[in-house]
Amino acid sequence: MSPHEAIFRFSTSNAKQICQALIPELADEVNSRSMTQCWLEGVDTLVLKVNAQDLAALRAALNMVLRLVNVADEMQDLTKSSI
């Protein structure tokens, strides 16, 4: 697809929940200049892969998806601490 790619691997006990939270958001993504995928490796590793046509699109996609990962992780921590 594109000359620019970024891959992140997050090791966390919340990997499955974060991935499940991201999948609907990524399915609704409507940017023709970038594509983001997420999947699990094992039980505790979340993998994010972002491809983009140009650096500006890569930066924008990374800002969005990393923000979503952060929010999903914080929500998992909040729900665990309230139990």
N, CA, C and O atoms as CSV, one atom per row, in Angstrom:
chain,resi,resn,atom,element,x,y,z
A,1,MET,N,N,0.817,-1.200,0.000
A,1,MET,CA,C,0.000,0.000,0.000
A,1,MET,C,C,0.854,1.254,0.000
A,1,MET,O,O,0.598,2.181,-0.768
A,2,SER,N,N,1.870,1.290,0.858
A,2,SER,CA,C,2.514,2.575,1.054
A,2,SER,C,C,3.969,2.423,1.481
A,2,SER,O,O,4.390,1.355,1.926
A,3,PRO,N,N,4.715,3.483,1.343
A,3,PRO,CA,C,6.124,3.436,1.712
A,3,PRO,C,C,6.397,3.670,3.193
A,3,PRO,O,O,7.529,3.493,3.641
A,4,HIS,N,N,5.385,4.063,3.960
A,4,HIS,CA,C,5.601,4.373,5.374
A,4,HIS,C,C,4.832,3.396,6.246
A,4,HIS,O,O,3.647,3.144,6.030
A,5,GLU,N,N,5.535,2.845,7.245
A,5,GLU,CA,C,4.917,1.838,8.106
A,5,GLU,C,C,5.460,1.982,9.517
A,5,GLU,O,O,6.638,2.277,9.720
A,6,ALA,N,N,4.580,1.768,10.489
A,6,ALA,CA,C,4.985,1.746,11.891
A,6,ALA,C,C,4.313,0.546,12.543
A,6,ALA,O,O,3.129,0.290,12.329
A,7,ILE,N,N,5.088,-0.188,13.343
A,7,ILE,CA,C,4.544,-1.337,14.065
A,7,ILE,C,C,4.889,-1.162,15.537
A,7,ILE,O,O,6.039,-0.899,15.892
A,8,PHE,N,N,3.877,-1.310,16.390
A,8,PHE,CA,C,4.048,-1.222,17.834
A,8,PHE,C,C,3.593,-2.524,18.463
A,8,PHE,O,O,2.602,-3.117,18.037
A,9,ARG,N,N,4.316,-2.964,19.475
A,9,ARG,CA,C,3.915,-4.126,20.260
A,9,ARG,C,C,3.831,-3.684,21.718
A,9,ARG,O,O,4.791,-3.158,22.282
A,10,PHE,N,N,2.661,-3.909,22.312
A,10,PHE,CA,C,2.426,-3.551,23.708
A,10,PHE,C,C,2.232,-4.830,24.511
A,10,PHE,O,O,1.351,-5.631,24.201
A,11,SER,N,N,3.038,-5.021,25.526
A,11,SER,CA,C,2.851,-6.155,26.425
A,11,SER,C,C,2.047,-5.672,27.622
A,11,SER,O,O,2.510,-4.834,28.396
A,12,THR,N,N,0.842,-6.204,27.766
A,12,THR,CA,C,-0.042,-5.792,28.843
A,12,THR,C,C,-1.063,-6.882,29.123
A,12,THR,O,O,-1.450,-7.626,28.222
A,13,SER,N,N,-1.490,-6.973,30.347
A,13,SER,CA,C,-2.539,-7.941,30.691
A,13,SER,C,C,-3.885,-7.527,30.105
A,13,SER,O,O,-4.820,-8.326,30.073
A,14,ASN,N,N,-3.987,-6.285,29.642
A,14,ASN,CA,C,-5.224,-5.776,29.042
A,14,ASN,C,C,-5.245,-5.892,27.520
A,14,ASN,O,O,-6.118,-5.307,26.878
A,15,ALA,N,N,-4.321,-6.622,26.934
A,15,ALA,CA,C,-4.177,-6.669,25.471
A,15,ALA,C,C,-5.478,-7.068,24.778
A,15,ALA,O,O,-5.875,-6.430,23.803
A,16,LYS,N,N,-6.138,-8.104,25.260
A,16,LYS,CA,C,-7.363,-8.581,24.605
A,16,LYS,C,C,-8.461,-7.517,24.658
A,16,LYS,O,O,-9.122,-7.263,23.651
A,17,GLN,N,N,-8.657,-6.901,25.808
A,17,GLN,CA,C,-9.700,-5.899,25.963
A,17,GLN,C,C,-9.410,-4.660,25.110
A,17,GLN,O,O,-10.321,-4.086,24.514
A,18,ILE,N,N,-8.155,-4.255,25.055
A,18,ILE,CA,C,-7.790,-3.085,24.246
A,18,ILE,C,C,-8.016,-3.386,22.769
A,18,ILE,O,O,-8.545,-2.549,22.038
A,19,CYS,N,N,-7.620,-4.568,22.332
A,19,CYS,CA,C,-7.809,-4.955,20.933
A,19,CYS,C,C,-9.298,-4.967,20.583
A,19,CYS,O,O,-9.691,-4.478,19.523
A,20,GLN,N,N,-10.121,-5.520,21.465
A,20,GLN,CA,C,-11.567,-5.558,21.225
A,20,GLN,C,C,-12.157,-4.151,21.169
A,20,GLN,O,O,-13.109,-3.909,20.428
A,21,ALA,N,N,-11.606,-3.233,21.939
A,21,ALA,CA,C,-12.090,-1.851,21.918
A,21,ALA,C,C,-11.656,-1.137,20.635
A,21,ALA,O,O,-12.386,-0.284,20.130
A,22,LEU,N,N,-10.495,-1.469,20.111
A,22,LEU,CA,C,-9.971,-0.791,18.923
A,22,LEU,C,C,-10.610,-1.269,17.625
A,22,LEU,O,O,-10.795,-0.472,16.706
A,23,ILE,N,N,-10.945,-2.530,17.531
A,23,ILE,CA,C,-11.425,-3.103,16.265
A,23,ILE,C,C,-12.605,-2.330,15.672
A,23,ILE,O,O,-12.571,-2.024,14.480
A,24,PRO,N,N,-13.653,-1.998,16.447
A,24,PRO,CA,C,-14.754,-1.223,15.840
A,24,PRO,C,C,-14.310,0.172,15.381
A,24,PRO,O,O,-14.779,0.665,14.354
A,25,GLU,N,N,-13.426,0.794,16.123
A,25,GLU,CA,C,-12.937,2.124,15.740
A,25,GLU,C,C,-12.143,2.056,14.440
A,25,GLU,O,O,-12.282,2.924,13.578
A,26,LEU,N,N,-11.325,1.042,14.303
A,26,LEU,CA,C,-10.503,0.914,13.108
A,26,LEU,C,C,-11.337,0.511,11.895
A,26,LEU,O,O,-10.994,0.858,10.765
A,27,ALA,N,N,-12.428,-0.219,12.123
A,27,ALA,CA,C,-13.310,-0.616,11.023
A,27,ALA,C,C,-14.027,0.605,10.435
A,27,ALA,O,O,-14.349,0.629,9.247
A,28,ASP,N,N,-14.275,1.617,11.276
A,28,ASP,CA,C,-14.959,2.831,10.820
A,28,ASP,C,C,-14.002,3.882,10.255
A,28,ASP,O,O,-14.434,4.946,9.813
A,29,GLU,N,N,-12.721,3.583,10.272
A,29,GLU,CA,C,-11.710,4.531,9.799
A,29,GLU,C,C,-11.937,4.835,8.314
A,29,GLU,O,O,-12.058,3.922,7.497
A,30,VAL,N,N,-11.993,6.119,7.977
A,30,VAL,CA,C,-12.300,6.512,6.605
A,30,VAL,C,C,-11.182,7.374,6.010
A,30,VAL,O,O,-11.461,8.389,5.371
A,31,ASN,N,N,-9.974,6.997,6.206
A,31,ASN,CA,C,-8.862,7.769,5.663
A,31,ASN,C,C,-8.244,6.979,4.515
A,31,ASN,O,O,-7.725,5.882,4.718
A,32,SER,N,N,-8.300,7.532,3.329
A,32,SER,CA,C,-7.769,6.825,2.161
A,32,SER,C,C,-6.239,6.848,2.118
A,32,SER,O,O,-5.633,6.139,1.315
A,33,ARG,N,N,-5.612,7.658,2.975
A,33,ARG,CA,C,-4.148,7.775,2.954
A,33,ARG,C,C,-3.452,6.874,3.962
A,33,ARG,O,O,-2.225,6.776,3.959
A,34,SER,N,N,-4.233,6.204,4.840
A,34,SER,CA,C,-3.603,5.320,5.824
A,34,SER,C,C,-4.519,4.143,6.149
A,34,SER,O,O,-5.727,4.183,5.916
A,35,MET,N,N,-3.907,3.100,6.691
A,35,MET,CA,C,-4.653,1.928,7.113
A,35,MET,C,C,-4.020,1.414,8.402
A,35,MET,O,O,-2.799,1.300,8.507
A,36,THR,N,N,-4.867,1.107,9.380
A,36,THR,CA,C,-4.390,0.633,10.672
A,36,THR,C,C,-4.993,-0.730,10.961
A,36,THR,O,O,-6.180,-0.961,10.732
A,37,GLN,N,N,-4.161,-1.625,11.465
A,37,GLN,CA,C,-4.610,-2.959,11.851
A,37,GLN,C,C,-4.155,-3.230,13.276
A,37,GLN,O,O,-3.140,-2.695,13.722
A,38,CYS,N,N,-4.908,-4.066,13.992
A,38,CYS,CA,C,-4.466,-4.515,15.306
A,38,CYS,C,C,-4.788,-5.994,15.451
A,38,CYS,O,O,-5.764,-6.491,14.888
A,39,TRP,N,N,-3.959,-6.682,16.210
A,39,TRP,CA,C,-4.183,-8.093,16.487
A,39,TRP,C,C,-3.395,-8.466,17.739
A,39,TRP,O,O,-2.590,-7.686,18.249
A,40,LEU,N,N,-3.649,-9.672,18.214
A,40,LEU,CA,C,-2.969,-10.179,19.403
A,40,LEU,C,C,-1.890,-11.166,18.999
A,40,LEU,O,O,-2.063,-11.950,18.065
A,41,GLU,N,N,-0.784,-11.119,19.708
A,41,GLU,CA,C,0.245,-12.144,19.619
A,41,GLU,C,C,0.327,-12.764,21.009
A,41,GLU,O,O,0.786,-12.132,21.961
A,42,GLY,N,N,-0.115,-13.983,21.106
A,42,GLY,CA,C,-0.177,-14.606,22.419
A,42,GLY,C,C,-1.312,-14.010,23.226
A,42,GLY,O,O,-2.273,-13.477,22.670
A,43,VAL,N,N,-1.195,-14.103,24.526
A,43,VAL,CA,C,-2.267,-13.643,25.408
A,43,VAL,C,C,-2.097,-12.183,25.820
A,43,VAL,O,O,-3.081,-11.486,26.069
A,44,ASP,N,N,-0.861,-11.725,25.891
A,44,ASP,CA,C,-0.633,-10.409,26.485
A,44,ASP,C,C,0.114,-9.419,25.590
A,44,ASP,O,O,0.698,-8.460,26.093
A,45,THR,N,N,0.104,-9.636,24.273
A,45,THR,CA,C,0.787,-8.699,23.380
A,45,THR,C,C,-0.175,-8.189,22.316
A,45,THR,O,O,-0.711,-8.957,21.517
A,46,LEU,N,N,-0.380,-6.881,22.323
A,46,LEU,CA,C,-1.194,-6.201,21.330
A,46,LEU,C,C,-0.259,-5.642,20.268
A,46,LEU,O,O,0.726,-4.976,20.588
A,47,VAL,N,N,-0.567,-5.911,19.013
A,47,VAL,CA,C,0.249,-5.410,17.903
A,47,VAL,C,C,-0.580,-4.418,17.100
A,47,VAL,O,O,-1.717,-4.702,16.725
A,48,LEU,N,N,-0.002,-3.260,16.843
A,48,LEU,CA,C,-0.616,-2.245,15.977
A,48,LEU,C,C,0.283,-2.039,14.776
A,48,LEU,O,O,1.497,-1.897,14.916
A,49,LYS,N,N,-0.311,-2.022,13.600
A,49,LYS,CA,C,0.433,-1.771,12.364
A,49,LYS,C,C,-0.272,-0.659,11.606
A,49,LYS,O,O,-1.461,-0.753,11.299
A,50,VAL,N,N,0.477,0.396,11.310
A,50,VAL,CA,C,-0.064,1.537,10.581
A,50,VAL,C,C,0.735,1.711,9.296
A,50,VAL,O,O,1.959,1.839,9.328
A,51,ASN,N,N,0.044,1.716,8.181
A,51,ASN,CA,C,0.632,2.002,6.870
A,51,ASN,C,C,0.060,3.317,6.368
A,51,ASN,O,O,-1.124,3.603,6.545
A,52,ALA,N,N,0.919,4.115,5.738
A,52,ALA,CA,C,0.443,5.399,5.219
A,52,ALA,C,C,1.186,5.767,3.946
A,52,ALA,O,O,2.316,5.340,3.711
A,53,GLN,N,N,0.523,6.567,3.139
A,53,GLN,CA,C,1.102,7.004,1.861
A,53,GLN,C,C,2.168,8.074,2.053
A,53,GLN,O,O,3.092,8.189,1.248
A,54,ASP,N,N,2.039,8.863,3.127
A,54,ASP,CA,C,2.995,9.939,3.372
A,54,ASP,C,C,3.182,10.118,4.867
A,54,ASP,O,O,2.415,9.580,5.666
A,55,LEU,N,N,4.195,10.869,5.240
A,55,LEU,CA,C,4.522,11.032,6.659
A,55,LEU,C,C,3.437,11.770,7.445
A,55,LEU,O,O,3.193,11.449,8.608
A,56,ALA,N,N,2.795,12.737,6.833
A,56,ALA,CA,C,1.725,13.463,7.527
A,56,ALA,C,C,0.571,12.518,7.858
A,56,ALA,O,O,0.010,12.586,8.952
A,57,ALA,N,N,0.217,11.654,6.937
A,57,ALA,CA,C,-0.859,10.687,7.178
A,57,ALA,C,C,-0.443,9.676,8.239
A,57,ALA,O,O,-1.263,9.265,9.060
A,58,LEU,N,N,0.827,9.273,8.226
A,58,LEU,CA,C,1.321,8.341,9.249
A,58,LEU,C,C,1.239,8.979,10.631
A,58,LEU,O,O,0.774,8.352,11.583
A,59,ARG,N,N,1.686,10.210,10.738
A,59,ARG,CA,C,1.643,10.921,12.020
A,59,ARG,C,C,0.210,11.060,12.522
A,59,ARG,O,O,-0.059,10.815,13.698
A,60,ALA,N,N,-0.701,11.444,11.654
A,60,ALA,CA,C,-2.095,11.611,12.053
A,60,ALA,C,C,-2.702,10.287,12.506
A,60,ALA,O,O,-3.402,10.239,13.518
A,61,ALA,N,N,-2.441,9.222,11.767
A,61,ALA,CA,C,-2.982,7.911,12.139
A,61,ALA,C,C,-2.395,7.428,13.460
A,61,ALA,O,O,-3.108,6.874,14.296
A,62,LEU,N,N,-1.096,7.639,13.645
A,62,LEU,CA,C,-0.465,7.231,14.911
A,62,LEU,C,C,-1.020,8.026,16.085
A,62,LEU,O,O,-1.292,7.460,17.144
A,63,ASN,N,N,-1.190,9.326,15.908
A,63,ASN,CA,C,-1.776,10.138,16.983
A,63,ASN,C,C,-3.138,9.586,17.394
A,63,ASN,O,O,-3.428,9.460,18.583
A,64,MET,N,N,-3.968,9.262,16.412
A,64,MET,CA,C,-5.309,8.771,16.695
A,64,MET,C,C,-5.277,7.412,17.389
A,64,MET,O,O,-5.903,7.229,18.433
A,65,VAL,N,N,-4.556,6.473,16.816
A,65,VAL,CA,C,-4.606,5.114,17.355
A,65,VAL,C,C,-3.887,5.007,18.697
A,65,VAL,O,O,-4.342,4.268,19.571
A,66,LEU,N,N,-2.795,5.713,18.883
A,66,LEU,CA,C,-2.106,5.657,20.181
A,66,LEU,C,C,-2.938,6.325,21.270
A,66,LEU,O,O,-2.903,5.901,22.425
A,67,ARG,N,N,-3.678,7.356,20.914
A,67,ARG,CA,C,-4.591,7.981,21.872
A,67,ARG,C,C,-5.688,6.988,22.281
A,67,ARG,O,O,-6.035,6.888,23.458
A,68,LEU,N,N,-6.227,6.259,21.300
A,68,LEU,CA,C,-7.261,5.256,21.593
A,68,LEU,C,C,-6.720,4.141,22.485
A,68,LEU,O,O,-7.414,3.681,23.392
A,69,VAL,N,N,-5.487,3.704,22.232
A,69,VAL,CA,C,-4.871,2.672,23.082
A,69,VAL,C,C,-4.739,3.190,24.506
A,69,VAL,O,O,-5.051,2.479,25.462
A,70,ASN,N,N,-4.282,4.416,24.648
A,70,ASN,CA,C,-4.114,5.001,25.975
A,70,ASN,C,C,-5.444,5.083,26.721
A,70,ASN,O,O,-5.514,4.719,27.894
A,71,VAL,N,N,-6.490,5.552,26.062
A,71,VAL,CA,C,-7.807,5.663,26.696
A,71,VAL,C,C,-8.336,4.283,27.084
A,71,VAL,O,O,-8.847,4.106,28.189
A,72,ALA,N,N,-8.217,3.314,26.191
A,72,ALA,CA,C,-8.702,1.961,26.488
A,72,ALA,C,C,-7.950,1.359,27.673
A,72,ALA,O,O,-8.552,0.703,28.523
A,73,ASP,N,N,-6.641,1.581,27.731
A,73,ASP,CA,C,-5.848,1.064,28.842
A,73,ASP,C,C,-6.227,1.744,30.158
A,73,ASP,O,O,-6.350,1.083,31.189
A,74,GLU,N,N,-6.411,3.063,30.120
A,74,GLU,CA,C,-6.815,3.785,31.328
A,74,GLU,C,C,-8.185,3.324,31.818
A,74,GLU,O,O,-8.406,3.215,33.024
A,75,MET,N,N,-9.098,3.056,30.900
A,75,MET,CA,C,-10.429,2.575,31.288
A,75,MET,C,C,-10.342,1.201,31.941
A,75,MET,O,O,-11.069,0.928,32.896
A,76,GLN,N,N,-9.476,0.342,31.447
A,76,GLN,CA,C,-9.288,-0.969,32.069
A,76,GLN,C,C,-8.772,-0.807,33.491
A,76,GLN,O,O,-9.236,-1.495,34.401
A,77,ASP,N,N,-7.814,0.095,33.690
A,77,ASP,CA,C,-7.271,0.345,35.028
A,77,ASP,C,C,-8.353,0.903,35.944
A,77,ASP,O,O,-8.435,0.513,37.109
A,78,LEU,N,N,-9.190,1.820,35.431
A,78,LEU,CA,C,-10.268,2.391,36.259
A,78,LEU,C,C,-11.286,1.332,36.685
A,78,LEU,O,O,-11.723,1.308,37.835
A,79,THR,N,N,-11.654,0.467,35.755
A,79,THR,CA,C,-12.650,-0.546,36.096
A,79,THR,C,C,-12.078,-1.565,37.077
A,79,THR,O,O,-12.808,-2.088,37.918
A,80,LYS,N,N,-10.801,-1.849,36.980
A,80,LYS,CA,C,-10.169,-2.792,37.935
A,80,LYS,C,C,-10.071,-2.177,39.327
A,80,LYS,O,O,-10.268,-2.867,40.328
A,81,SER,N,N,-9.768,-0.884,39.395
A,81,SER,CA,C,-9.612,-0.246,40.705
A,81,SER,C,C,-10.943,0.021,41.391
A,81,SER,O,O,-10.979,0.202,42.608
A,82,SER,N,N,-12.037,0.049,40.638
A,82,SER,CA,C,-13.345,0.313,41.254
A,82,SER,C,C,-14.001,-0.968,41.764
A,82,SER,O,O,-15.028,-0.904,42.440
A,83,ILE,N,N,-13.433,-2.114,41.456
A,83,ILE,CA,C,-14.014,-3.391,41.905
A,83,ILE,C,C,-13.577,-3.707,43.310
A,83,ILE,O,O,-13.962,-4.739,43.859
